[in-house]
Amino acid sequence: MSTFRIGQGFDVHPFSEDPDRPLIIGGEILPGPGLDGHSDADLLTHAIADALLGAADLGDIGQRFPDTDPSFSNANSVELLKNVIELLDGEGWEICNVDCNVILEVPKLSPYKNSIQDRLSKILNAPVTVKGRRSEGLGFIGKGEGAACLAVALISKS
C-alpha cells in the first residue's frame, strides 16, 4: 500500500535595487529587475523545495540552506532544488506532481511558462504546472515592490 503526503511551499522576495541582478524564475532568466535574496532569489524553486521538504517531513528550505551561511550566497536555486530531490530519493519518496502560482505584476509569465514547466518537470521527473497571477495593483506585489510564489507538492512512497 502506498503512502501519500502533501506539502505546501511559499516564498516572497522584494525586487533588488541592483540593476545588474537578473530576474530568475524556475531557472529561467526573465526580463526585468531581479529579486533580492541571499541566493539567486528564484522564488519558484524555493517554494517547490519547501513544499517537497514539508511533504517528506525533512524540515524546510531555511534549515537546509540558511541565509546565514555564506556558502549559499548567490547560490543557483535549481541546484538547491536538485539537492532536495536527492534527499527525497534517499528517503524513498517519489514526486507525483507539483502545482505552483507565481504572483507578480510584470513580466507576464505566459511567454515563459511552457519552458519553465518543461525544465522543472524534467528535474523533478514529475509533472509541474506553473500559473502566473497578478495582484491587480493591490499590496506590495501590485505596487511592483516584489513577488511571491505558492507551491503544492504531492509525494508517495510504496
DRENPA-3360 file (N, C-alpha, C; in nm, 2 decimals, always signed):
BEGIN
1 = MSTFRIGQ = +0.08/-0.12/+0.00/+0.00/+0.00/+0.00/+0.09/+0.12/+0.00 ~ +0.06/+0.22/-0.08/+0.13/+0.34/-0.09/+0.09/+0.45/+0.01 ~ +0.19/+0.53/+0.05/+0.16/+0.64/+0.14/+0.17/+0.77/+0.06 ~ +0.08/+0.86/+0.07/+0.08/+0.98/+0.00/+0.09/+1.10/+0.11 ~ +0.17/+1.20/+0.07/+0.18/+1.32/+0.16/+0.18/+1.44/+0.07 ~ +0.12/+1.55/+0.13/+0.11/+1.68/+0.06/+0.19/+1.78/+0.13 ~ +0.27/+1.86/+0.06/+0.34/+1.97/+0.12/+0.31/+2.10/+0.05 ~ +0.32/+2.21/+0.13/+0.29/+2.34/+0.08/+0.41/+2.43/+0.10;
9 = GFDVHPFS = +0.45/+2.50/-0.01/+0.56/+2.59/+0.00/+0.52/+2.74/-0.04 ~ +0.59/+2.83/+0.02/+0.57/+2.97/+0.00/+0.70/+3.04/+0.00 ~ +0.72/+3.14/-0.09/+0.84/+3.23/-0.09/+0.80/+3.36/-0.14 ~ +0.87/+3.46/-0.09/+0.85/+3.60/-0.13/+0.98/+3.67/-0.13 ~ +1.00/+3.76/-0.22/+1.12/+3.84/-0.23/+1.09/+3.98/-0.28 ~ +1.16/+4.08/-0.23/+1.14/+4.22/-0.29/+1.23/+4.23/-0.41 ~ +1.20/+4.32/-0.50/+1.29/+4.35/-0.61/+1.42/+4.41/-0.56 ~ +1.52/+4.38/-0.63/+1.66/+4.43/-0.60/+1.68/+4.57/-0.65;
17 = EDPDRPLI = +1.76/+4.64/-0.59/+1.79/+4.78/-0.64/+1.92/+4.77/-0.73 ~ +1.98/+4.65/-0.74/+2.09/+4.62/-0.82/+2.05/+4.61/-0.97 ~ +2.08/+4.70/-1.06/+2.03/+4.69/-1.19/+2.09/+4.57/-1.27 ~ +2.20/+4.51/-1.22/+2.27/+4.40/-1.29/+2.22/+4.27/-1.24 ~ +2.13/+4.26/-1.14/+2.08/+4.14/-1.08/+1.97/+4.08/-1.18 ~ +1.99/+3.96/-1.23/+1.89/+3.90/-1.32/+1.76/+3.86/-1.24 ~ +1.65/+3.86/-1.31/+1.52/+3.80/-1.26/+1.52/+3.66/-1.30 ~ +1.53/+3.57/-1.20/+1.53/+3.42/-1.23/+1.41/+3.36/-1.17;
25 = IGGEILPG = +1.33/+3.29/-1.25/+1.21/+3.22/-1.21/+1.21/+3.08/-1.27 ~ +1.21/+2.98/-1.19/+1.22/+2.84/-1.24/+1.34/+2.81/-1.32 ~ +1.45/+2.88/-1.28/+1.58/+2.85/-1.35/+1.59/+2.93/-1.48 ~ +1.49/+3.01/-1.52/+1.49/+3.08/-1.64/+1.51/+3.23/-1.61 ~ +1.60/+3.30/-1.69/+1.62/+3.44/-1.68/+1.51/+3.51/-1.76 ~ +1.44/+3.60/-1.69/+1.33/+3.68/-1.75/+1.37/+3.82/-1.75 ~ +1.30/+3.90/-1.84/+1.33/+4.05/-1.84/+1.28/+4.12/-1.72 ~ +1.35/+4.22/-1.68/+1.30/+4.30/-1.56/+1.40/+4.29/-1.45;
33 = PGLDGHSD = +1.38/+4.37/-1.35/+1.47/+4.37/-1.23/+1.46/+4.24/-1.16 ~ +1.58/+4.20/-1.11/+1.59/+4.08/-1.03/+1.54/+4.09/-0.89 ~ +1.52/+3.98/-0.83/+1.47/+3.98/-0.69/+1.59/+3.97/-0.60 ~ +1.57/+4.04/-0.48/+1.68/+4.04/-0.38/+1.67/+3.92/-0.29 ~ +1.79/+3.86/-0.26/+1.79/+3.75/-0.18/+1.93/+3.70/-0.16 ~ +1.95/+3.61/-0.07/+2.09/+3.56/-0.04/+2.14/+3.47/-0.15 ~ +2.05/+3.39/-0.21/+2.09/+3.31/-0.32/+2.05/+3.38/-0.45 ~ +2.02/+3.32/-0.55/+1.97/+3.39/-0.68/+1.83/+3.43/-0.67;
41 = ADLLTHAI = +1.76/+3.41/-0.56/+1.63/+3.46/-0.53/+1.52/+3.40/-0.62 ~ +1.54/+3.28/-0.67/+1.44/+3.21/-0.76/+1.33/+3.16/-0.67 ~ +1.23/+3.25/-0.65/+1.12/+3.22/-0.56/+1.04/+3.09/-0.60 ~ +1.03/+3.06/-0.73/+0.96/+2.94/-0.77/+1.03/+2.81/-0.72 ~ +1.16/+2.80/-0.75/+1.23/+2.68/-0.70/+1.23/+2.68/-0.55 ~ +1.24/+2.79/-0.48/+1.24/+2.79/-0.33/+1.10/+2.74/-0.28 ~ +0.99/+2.78/-0.34/+0.86/+2.74/-0.29/+0.84/+2.59/-0.32 ~ +0.89/+2.54/-0.43/+0.88/+2.40/-0.47/+0.97/+2.32/-0.36;
49 = ADALLGAA = +1.09/+2.36/-0.34/+1.17/+2.29/-0.24/+1.11/+2.29/-0.11 ~ +1.05/+2.40/-0.06/+0.98/+2.40/+0.07/+0.86/+2.30/+0.07 ~ +0.79/+2.30/-0.04/+0.67/+2.21/-0.05/+0.72/+2.06/-0.04 ~ +0.82/+2.03/-0.11/+0.87/+1.89/-0.11/+0.93/+1.85/+0.03 ~ +1.01/+1.94/+0.09/+1.07/+1.92/+0.22/+0.96/+1.90/+0.32 ~ +0.85/+1.98/+0.32/+0.74/+1.97/+0.41/+0.67/+1.84/+0.40 ~ +0.64/+1.80/+0.27/+0.57/+1.68/+0.25/+0.64/+1.56/+0.30 ~ +0.78/+1.56/+0.29/+0.86/+1.45/+0.34/+0.90/+1.46/+0.48;
57 = DLGDIGQR = +0.86/+1.56/+0.55/+0.89/+1.59/+0.69/+1.05/+1.59/+0.71 ~ +1.11/+1.67/+0.62/+1.25/+1.69/+0.62/+1.29/+1.83/+0.65 ~ +1.21/+1.90/+0.72/+1.24/+2.04/+0.76/+1.19/+2.14/+0.65 ~ +1.27/+2.25/+0.64/+1.23/+2.35/+0.54/+1.36/+2.41/+0.48 ~ +1.33/+2.49/+0.38/+1.45/+2.54/+0.30/+1.54/+2.63/+0.38 ~ +1.49/+2.70/+0.48/+1.57/+2.78/+0.57/+1.66/+2.70/+0.66 ~ +1.62/+2.58/+0.70/+1.70/+2.49/+0.78/+1.81/+2.42/+0.69 ~ +1.77/+2.39/+0.57/+1.87/+2.32/+0.48/+1.97/+2.41/+0.41;
65 = FPDTDPSF = +1.92/+2.53/+0.38/+2.01/+2.63/+0.31/+2.00/+2.77/+0.38 ~ +2.05/+2.78/+0.50/+2.02/+2.91/+0.57/+2.09/+3.03/+0.51 ~ +2.02/+3.14/+0.51/+2.08/+3.26/+0.46/+2.19/+3.32/+0.54 ~ +2.22/+3.26/+0.65/+2.33/+3.30/+0.73/+2.46/+3.23/+0.69 ~ +2.45/+3.13/+0.60/+2.56/+3.05/+0.56/+2.62/+3.11/+0.43 ~ +2.74/+3.17/+0.44/+2.80/+3.23/+0.32/+2.81/+3.14/+0.20 ~ +2.82/+3.01/+0.22/+2.83/+2.92/+0.11/+2.71/+2.92/+0.01 ~ +2.60/+2.97/+0.06/+2.48/+2.98/-0.02/+2.46/+3.11/-0.08;
73 = SNANSVEL = +2.55/+3.21/-0.06/+2.54/+3.34/-0.12/+2.54/+3.33/-0.28 ~ +2.44/+3.38/-0.34/+2.43/+3.38/-0.49/+2.42/+3.23/-0.54 ~ +2.37/+3.14/-0.46/+2.36/+3.00/-0.50/+2.26/+2.99/-0.61 ~ +2.28/+2.89/-0.70/+2.19/+2.86/-0.80/+2.08/+2.77/-0.74 ~ +1.96/+2.83/-0.74/+1.84/+2.76/-0.67/+1.80/+2.63/-0.73 ~ +1.82/+2.62/-0.86/+1.79/+2.49/-0.93/+1.88/+2.38/-0.87 ~ +2.01/+2.41/-0.84/+2.10/+2.32/-0.78/+2.05/+2.28/-0.63 ~ +2.00/+2.38/-0.56/+1.95/+2.36/-0.43/+1.82/+2.27/-0.44;
81 = LKNVIELL = +1.74/+2.29/-0.54/+1.62/+2.20/-0.56/+1.67/+2.06/-0.59 ~ +1.77/+2.04/-0.67/+1.82/+1.91/-0.70/+1.87/+1.84/-0.58 ~ +1.93/+1.92/-0.48/+1.97/+1.86/-0.36/+1.85/+1.81/-0.28 ~ +1.74/+1.89/-0.28/+1.62/+1.84/-0.21/+1.56/+1.72/-0.27 ~ +1.57/+1.71/-0.40/+1.52/+1.59/-0.47/+1.60/+1.46/-0.43 ~ +1.73/+1.48/-0.42/+1.82/+1.37/-0.37/+1.78/+1.33/-0.23 ~ +1.75/+1.43/-0.14/+1.71/+1.39/-0.01/+1.58/+1.31/-0.01 ~ +1.48/+1.35/-0.09/+1.36/+1.27/-0.10/+1.39/+1.13/-0.16;
89 = DGEGWEIC = +1.47/+1.12/-0.26/+1.50/+0.99/-0.32/+1.56/+0.90/-0.21 ~ +1.65/+0.96/-0.13/+1.72/+0.88/-0.03/+1.63/+0.83/+0.08 ~ +1.51/+0.90/+0.09/+1.41/+0.85/+0.19/+1.31/+0.77/+0.13 ~ +1.32/+0.74/+0.00/+1.22/+0.65/-0.07/+1.10/+0.72/-0.12 ~ +1.10/+0.85/-0.13/+0.98/+0.93/-0.18/+0.99/+0.95/-0.33 ~ +0.87/+0.94/-0.39/+0.86/+0.97/-0.53/+0.77/+1.09/-0.55 ~ +0.81/+1.19/-0.63/+0.73/+1.31/-0.65/+0.62/+1.27/-0.75 ~ +0.50/+1.30/-0.71/+0.38/+1.27/-0.80/+0.35/+1.39/-0.89;
97 = NVDCNVIL = +0.34/+1.51/-0.83/+0.32/+1.63/-0.91/+0.34/+1.75/-0.82 ~ +0.36/+1.87/-0.89/+0.38/+2.00/-0.82/+0.29/+2.10/-0.89 ~ +0.22/+2.18/-0.82/+0.14/+2.29/-0.88/+0.18/+2.42/-0.81 ~ +0.20/+2.52/-0.90/+0.25/+2.65/-0.84/+0.18/+2.77/-0.90 ~ +0.17/+2.87/-0.81/+0.13/+3.01/-0.85/+0.24/+3.11/-0.83 ~ +0.28/+3.17/-0.93/+0.38/+3.28/-0.92/+0.30/+3.41/-0.93 ~ +0.32/+3.50/-0.83/+0.24/+3.62/-0.82/+0.33/+3.74/-0.84 ~ +0.32/+3.81/-0.95/+0.39/+3.93/-0.98/+0.32/+4.01/-1.08;
105 = EVPKLSPY = +0.34/+4.13/-1.09/+0.28/+4.22/-1.18/+0.34/+4.21/-1.32 ~ +0.47/+4.23/-1.33/+0.55/+4.22/-1.45/+0.68/+4.15/-1.43 ~ +0.73/+4.07/-1.52/+0.67/+4.05/-1.65/+0.57/+3.94/-1.65 ~ +0.49/+3.93/-1.75/+0.39/+3.83/-1.76/+0.46/+3.69/-1.78 ~ +0.42/+3.59/-1.71/+0.48/+3.46/-1.72/+0.45/+3.38/-1.85 ~ +0.33/+3.42/-1.91/+0.28/+3.33/-2.02/+0.39/+3.30/-2.13 ~ +0.47/+3.39/-2.17/+0.57/+3.36/-2.28/+0.67/+3.26/-2.23 ~ +0.69/+3.24/-2.10/+0.80/+3.16/-2.04/+0.74/+3.03/-1.97;
113 = KNSIQDRL = +0.61/+3.03/-1.96/+0.55/+2.92/-1.88/+0.59/+2.78/-1.92 ~ +0.57/+2.75/-2.05/+0.60/+2.62/-2.10/+0.74/+2.58/-2.08 ~ +0.83/+2.67/-2.11/+0.98/+2.64/-2.09/+1.01/+2.61/-1.94 ~ +0.95/+2.69/-1.85/+0.98/+2.67/-1.71/+0.92/+2.54/-1.67 ~ +0.79/+2.51/-1.71/+0.73/+2.38/-1.67/+0.81/+2.26/-1.72 ~ +0.85/+2.27/-1.85/+0.93/+2.16/-1.91/+1.06/+2.14/-1.83 ~ +1.13/+2.25/-1.80/+1.26/+2.24/-1.73/+1.24/+2.17/-1.59 ~ +1.14/+2.23/-1.52/+1.12/+2.18/-1.38/+1.06/+2.03/-1.38;
121 = SKILNAPV = +0.98/+2.00/-1.48/+0.92/+1.86/-1.49/+1.03/+1.76/-1.51 ~ +1.13/+1.80/-1.59/+1.25/+1.71/-1.62/+1.33/+1.70/-1.49 ~ +1.35/+1.81/-1.42/+1.44/+1.80/-1.30/+1.37/+1.71/-1.19 ~ +1.24/+1.73/-1.18/+1.16/+1.66/-1.07/+1.12/+1.52/-1.12 ~ +1.13/+1.50/-1.25/+1.08/+1.37/-1.30/+0.93/+1.35/-1.27 ~ +0.86/+1.46/-1.28/+0.71/+1.46/-1.24/+0.65/+1.58/-1.30 ~ +0.52/+1.58/-1.33/+0.45/+1.70/-1.38/+0.46/+1.82/-1.29 ~ +0.50/+1.93/-1.35/+0.50/+2.06/-1.28/+0.41/+2.16/-1.35;
129 = TVKGRRSE = +0.31/+2.22/-1.29/+0.23/+2.32/-1.35/+0.27/+2.46/-1.28 ~ +0.28/+2.56/-1.37/+0.31/+2.69/-1.32/+0.21/+2.79/-1.38 ~ +0.15/+2.86/-1.29/+0.05/+2.96/-1.33/+0.10/+3.10/-1.28 ~ +0.08/+3.20/-1.37/+0.12/+3.33/-1.34/-0.01/+3.41/-1.29 ~ +0.01/+3.48/-1.18/-0.10/+3.56/-1.13/-0.06/+3.70/-1.10 ~ -0.15/+3.79/-1.11/-0.13/+3.93/-1.07/-0.21/+3.96/-0.95 ~ -0.16/+4.07/-0.88/-0.24/+4.11/-0.76/-0.33/+4.23/-0.79 ~ -0.34/+4.26/-0.92/-0.43/+4.37/-0.97/-0.40/+4.50/-0.90;
137 = GLGFIGKG = -0.27/+4.53/-0.88/-0.24/+4.66/-0.82/-0.25/+4.67/-0.67 ~ -0.29/+4.56/-0.60/-0.30/+4.56/-0.46/-0.18/+4.52/-0.39 ~ -0.15/+4.58/-0.27/-0.04/+4.54/-0.19/+0.10/+4.56/-0.25 ~ +0.20/+4.50/-0.18/+0.34/+4.52/-0.22/+0.36/+4.47/-0.36 ~ +0.30/+4.36/-0.40/+0.32/+4.30/-0.53/+0.25/+4.39/-0.63 ~ +0.14/+4.43/-0.61/+0.07/+4.52/-0.70/+0.14/+4.65/-0.72 ~ +0.21/+4.70/-0.62/+0.29/+4.82/-0.64/+0.42/+4.80/-0.70 ~ +0.45/+4.67/-0.74/+0.58/+4.64/-0.81/+0.70/+4.64/-0.71;
145 = EGAACLAV = +0.67/+4.61/-0.59/+0.78/+4.61/-0.49/+0.84/+4.47/-0.47 ~ +0.77/+4.37/-0.52/+0.82/+4.23/-0.50/+0.73/+4.13/-0.57 ~ +0.76/+4.00/-0.54/+0.69/+3.89/-0.60/+0.67/+3.78/-0.49 ~ +0.58/+3.69/-0.52/+0.56/+3.58/-0.42/+0.53/+3.45/-0.51 ~ +0.54/+3.34/-0.44/+0.51/+3.21/-0.51/+0.45/+3.12/-0.40 ~ +0.35/+3.04/-0.44/+0.29/+2.93/-0.37/+0.31/+2.80/-0.44 ~ +0.34/+2.70/-0.37/+0.36/+2.57/-0.44/+0.30/+2.46/-0.35 ~ +0.24/+2.36/-0.42/+0.18/+2.24/-0.35/+0.25/+2.12/-0.42;
153 = ALISKS = +0.29/+2.03/-0.34/+0.36/+1.91/-0.39/+0.29/+1.78/-0.33 ~ +0.27/+1.68/-0.42/+0.22/+1.55/-0.38/+0.34/+1.45/-0.40 ~ +0.37/+1.38/-0.29/+0.47/+1.27/-0.30/+0.41/+1.14/-0.25 ~ +0.48/+1.03/-0.29/+0.43/+0.90/-0.25/+0.55/+0.81/-0.22 ~ +0.52/+0.71/-0.14/+0.62/+0.61/-0.10/+0.55/+0.47/-0.10 ~ +0.60/+0.37/-0.16/+0.54/+0.24/-0.17/+0.58/+0.16/-0.04;
% end
